[in-house]
C-alpha cells in the first residue's frame, strides 16, 4: 500500500470512530431526559 492508501484508511477509521462517539453520546441512557424533554415540550398545549 502506498502513502495515499494508508492516509485514506486512517481517515476512514477516524471518521468511523467520531461517528460512533457521536452515536454513543446521543443515545447514552443518562441523557435520555435531556433529549426527550424538547420533544415533549412541542407536544404540550400552551393553553
Z-matrix of the N, CA and C atoms (Angstrom, degrees):
N
C 1 1.445
C 2 1.524 1 108.93
N 3 1.296 2 114.89 1 137.55
C 4 1.456 3 118.76 2 177.99
C 5 1.527 4 110.91 3 -88.18
N 6 1.318 5 116.99 4 179.72
C 7 1.462 6 121.96 5 -175.53
C 8 1.525 7 112.23 6 -61.09
N 9 1.329 8 117.95 7 -43.28
C 10 1.464 9 119.46 8 -177.44
C 11 1.536 10 111.06 9 -65.87
N 12 1.304 11 117.82 10 -34.96
C 13 1.467 12 120.62 11 177.04
C 14 1.514 13 111.75 12 -65.18
N 15 1.317 14 116.38 13 -42.51
C 16 1.462 15 120.74 14 178.00
C 17 1.527 16 110.23 15 -66.44
N 18 1.336 17 117.53 16 -40.30
C 19 1.460 18 121.78 17 179.58
C 20 1.531 19 110.25 18 -62.61
N 21 1.327 20 118.07 19 -44.06
C 22 1.464 21 121.04 20 177.86
C 23 1.526 22 111.29 21 -63.89
N 24 1.309 23 117.04 22 -39.20
C 25 1.465 24 121.13 23 178.81
C 26 1.534 25 110.64 24 -63.53
N 27 1.314 26 116.89 25 -46.89
C 28 1.467 27 121.14 26 178.79
C 29 1.522 28 110.59 27 -63.18
N 30 1.327 29 117.29 28 -42.36
C 31 1.464 30 121.39 29 179.19
C 32 1.522 31 111.11 30 -63.18
N 33 1.315 32 117.72 31 -41.77
C 34 1.463 33 122.23 32 178.88
C 35 1.523 34 111.14 33 -64.14
N 36 1.319 35 116.50 34 -43.18
C 37 1.460 36 120.31 35 178.54
C 38 1.525 37 110.33 36 -65.04
N 39 1.323 38 117.53 37 -39.35
C 40 1.465 39 121.50 38 178.62
C 41 1.526 40 110.62 39 -63.92
N 42 1.327 41 117.64 40 -44.50
C 43 1.465 42 120.35 41 178.70
C 44 1.523 43 111.76 42 -64.22
N 45 1.322 44 117.14 43 -40.67
C 46 1.462 45 120.62 44 178.55
C 47 1.527 46 110.60 45 -64.18
N 48 1.330 47 117.06 46 -37.94
C 49 1.458 48 121.18 47 178.44
C 50 1.522 49 111.25 48 -66.40
N 51 1.319 50 116.79 49 -42.42
C 52 1.467 51 120.61 50 178.03
C 53 1.522 52 110.23 51 -63.63
N 54 1.316 53 117.85 52 -44.25
C 55 1.463 54 121.52 53 178.80
C 56 1.527 55 110.99 54 -61.53
N 57 1.319 56 117.42 55 -43.77
C 58 1.463 57 120.68 56 178.21
C 59 1.524 58 110.68 57 -63.26
N 60 1.323 59 117.77 58 -38.14
C 61 1.457 60 121.22 59 177.43
C 62 1.513 61 112.27 60 -64.42
N 63 1.329 62 117.11 61 -41.79
C 64 1.457 63 121.15 62 178.48
C 65 1.526 64 110.31 63 -64.11
N 66 1.310 65 117.25 64 -44.03
C 67 1.461 66 121.46 65 179.62
C 68 1.521 67 110.26 66 -63.48
N 69 1.330 68 117.65 67 -44.47
C 70 1.455 69 120.86 68 178.90
C 71 1.525 70 111.17 69 -63.43
N 72 1.311 71 117.65 70 -41.08
C 73 1.463 72 121.63 71 179.94
C 74 1.527 73 110.95 72 -64.77
N 75 1.319 74 116.85 73 -44.21
C 76 1.466 75 120.52 74 -176.43
C 77 1.528 76 111.87 75 -69.68
N 78 1.307 77 117.59 76 -41.73
C 79 1.466 78 121.33 77 -175.45
C 80 1.527 79 113.56 78 -93.43
N 81 1.305 80 117.87 79 13.34
C 82 1.450 81 122.17 80 177.77
C 83 1.537 82 108.85 81 -64.32
N 84 1.331 83 118.49 82 130.64
C 85 1.470 84 120.42 83 -178.29
C 86 1.533 85 113.79 84 -58.28
N 87 1.311 86 118.24 85 -26.89
C 88 1.461 87 121.10 86 179.43
C 89 1.528 88 111.78 87 -67.15
N 90 1.333 89 117.72 88 -23.83
C 91 1.459 90 121.96 89 -177.67
C 92 1.525 91 112.64 90 -96.04
N 93 1.317 92 118.23 91 1.54
C 94 1.465 93 120.71 92 -173.48
C 95 1.524 94 112.35 93 -56.15
N 96 1.326 95 117.92 94 -45.86
C 97 1.463 96 120.03 95 -178.09
C 98 1.531 97 110.84 96 -64.09
N 99 1.310 98 117.06 97 -40.45
C 100 1.468 99 120.38 98 -179.44
C 101 1.532 100 111.40 99 -66.92
N 102 1.323 101 116.68 100 -34.59
C 103 1.466 102 121.19 101 -179.11
C 104 1.528 103 110.59 102 -76.97
N 105 1.315 104 116.92 103 -39.04
C 106 1.460 105 121.34 104 -176.31
C 107 1.523 106 113.35 105 -77.75
N 108 1.324 107 118.62 106 -26.35
C 109 1.464 108 121.58 107 -174.68
C 110 1.536 109 113.47 108 -58.23
N 111 1.338 110 120.76 109 -47.17
C 112 1.475 111 118.67 110 178.59
C 113 1.529 112 113.23 111 -61.89
N 114 1.331 113 117.10 112 -34.49
C 115 1.466 114 119.32 113 178.04
C 116 1.526 115 110.68 114 -65.75
N 117 1.318 116 116.37 115 -40.97
C 118 1.463 117 119.71 116 179.40
C 119 1.530 118 111.30 117 -69.44
N 120 1.328 119 116.96 118 -35.03
C 121 1.468 120 120.33 119 178.80
C 122 1.532 121 111.42 120 -64.06
N 123 1.328 122 117.58 121 -34.58
C 124 1.466 123 120.45 122 178.42
C 125 1.525 124 110.97 123 -67.02
N 126 1.317 125 117.30 124 -30.87
C 127 1.460 126 120.93 125 -176.55
C 128 1.524 127 112.88 126 -84.94
N 129 1.324 128 116.92 127 -18.31
C 130 1.464 129 120.41 128 178.89
C 131 1.515 130 110.88 129 -69.00
N 132 1.320 131 115.56 130 140.91
C 133 1.462 132 120.02 131 175.25
C 134 1.519 133 109.56 132 -77.09
N 135 1.314 134 116.87 133 141.78
C 136 1.450 135 121.70 134 179.24
C 137 1.522 136 112.89 135 -86.85
N 138 1.305 137 117.83 136 -2.42
C 139 1.466 138 121.40 137 -174.20
C 140 1.489 139 112.60 138 -75.10
